[in-house]
Amino acid sequence: MSAPVITAFRQVPGFAKGLVRDVRARWAFEEVGQPYEVRLLEHPEIKTQEHRALQPFGQLPTYSDDEVELFESGAIALRIAERGEGLLPADEAGRARATQWLIAALNSVEPMIFDLIAVDVFNKDEEWAKLRRPSAVEALRTRLGDLSKALGGSEWLDGDFTVADLIMVAVLRQLRHTDLVAEHPNLAAYVARGEARPAFQKALADHMAAFAEEAVPA
Ligand SMILES: N[C@@H](CCC(=O)N[C@@H](CS)C(=O)NCC(=O)O)C(=O)O
């Protein structure tokens, strides 16, 4: 059985370092102890027909193992969790709830974060972005307040750490340029707990190492 392969960027702008979604796949691999390989790509390569055969939207990460080729970081993390041990509960109901929270992270929380990133990063010099920001912040603030209440005093979203926490923490990390997570001490502690996991630290270090290699003069 050969090692699964994911794609990652050879280089990205500073704001994206540490946040590119290959970190999610790398983190899941580290949590289950599954060795993997990385194919580094330049940005233009993800727009080619060859890459779009793996990722129809011309993005990354992609994933392939002996049985399946996948795109979407959530689907990739779930696949890694299902093939390995330790990221999903043993019982069926627990697995359904973990899937629910993983989808909540990607479908109920991340879009609002993306709205803010669109304003703060991708369109920061546009007049409309300045006008849009307050309402984007308010909507996100409300959503994070609800998430904070749902988490309450628990360590993780539903029992032990699962792939849903991995994805939720990865999603919330994208707010590192704001104080929005810090407004909720339990959410801030939740993200910090996720980031303190040795598997996350290893994944992040390997993700960053690819960029450092690039910076070494020939
Ligand atoms: N929903 C997708 C989003 C993938 C995505 O946004 N990838 C970014 C990197 S984190 C990308 O490829 N950006 C380059 C581009 O869109 O041109 C997932 O979770 O995998």
The ligand as an ORCA input file, in Angstrom:
! r2SCAN-3c Opt
* xyz 0 1
  N     -13.407     24.382     -0.026
  C     -12.059     24.114     -0.452
  C     -11.342     25.438     -0.576
  C      -9.975     25.251     -1.176
  C      -9.207     26.567     -1.194
  O      -9.761     27.640     -0.972
  N      -7.905     26.448     -1.501
  C      -7.058     27.613     -1.568
  C      -5.830     27.399     -0.711
  S      -6.262     27.290      0.989
  C      -6.563     27.793     -3.005
  O      -6.288     26.826     -3.679
  N      -6.433     29.052     -3.418
  C      -5.905     29.405     -4.692
  C      -6.931     29.836     -5.674
  O      -8.144     29.740     -5.380
  O      -6.525     30.280     -6.752
  C     -11.360     23.187      0.558
  O     -11.703     23.249      1.747
  O     -10.490     22.398      0.162
*
